[in-house]
Every structure is written in structure tokens, then in C-alpha cells.
């Protein structure tokens, strides 16, 4: 098992009536078996915890130690 801590930044969203809503940032913790996490699983897990509108999606960034900078995660590779 390993633990993953995801920091969700604050964001704005619109509800079904078109009203804007401010959503505070939060920290979400997940635990998975080693080798079971996929990009799609991470994305769907975030979707179940964070309520954004249908036209919004998560952009996932992580710190790559080999490059020494933040990089955007776009797929499994």
C-alpha cells in the first residue's frame, strides 16, 4: 500500500442554474496497492471527491525529481 496526498487548489465553478460558486482548496488523501493506480483511476477518484461542473476537469501536476521541476501529468506515460 502507498499513500498519495493531492492538494486541490481553490477554483470557481458554475451550477446547473449558471450561478458561480467558489470552492475552497483542500487536501485529499488516497491509499492504493502498489501497481494498481492508473491515470484514469486517479482522475475518477478526484472527480468523486471534488465537485466541478461538467465542462471542468482536473489538471494533475507533480514534482519530477529527475527534472527538478513541476510537470503536468497527461496520460499513463
N, C-alpha and C positions, 0 to 999 in steps of 0.2 A: 504494500500500500504506500502511496505517497500523497502528500497534501499539496494543493495548489491554492494560492491566495490571489484573487483577482480584485483589483481596485477599479471600481466603476466610477468614472468622472460624472459630475453633475451634468444634466442635459435638459433640454426643453423638448416637449412632445405635444401633439395635438390629440384630443379625444375624438370620439365619433361625431360630436357636435361641432368640431372645429375650434374648440377652446384650447388655448395654450396652457400647458401645465409644466411647472418646474419640478424636476425630480432631483432630489439631493443625491450626492455621491455616496457610495457605500463600499464596504469590503465584503466580498463573498468568498467563502472557503469551500472547496470541494475535496473529496478524498476518492481516489481511484486506485485500482490494481495497476501495477506496473505493466505497460504494454497495451492497456485497454483504451486509453484516451485517443480520440481522433479529433480532427478539426471540427467535424460536424457534431460530434458529441459535445465538445466544449461550447460551440455556438448554440446548440439547442438547450444545453444546461443553463447558459446565460439567459436565453430567451425565457425560460421558465421562471427565473428569479427576478429579472428586470422587465418592467412593463414599458415597452416603447410602442409607438404607433406602427401600423402595417407598412409604412413607407420608410421605416428606420431599421437599421441593422447594426450589429456590433462591429467595431474595428478593433482588432486584437493586436497589441504591441507587446514585445518582450525585450529584455536586455540581453543581447548576444555577447557573451564574454569574449568570444574569439575576435569579433569585430570591435568590441569596446563601445558599442552604441545601441540605441533602441532601433529595432527593426519591426516592420509590420508583418504579421502572420497572415498569409493569404490563402494557403492551401496546406495539404499534408506535407509537402516537401519543404 
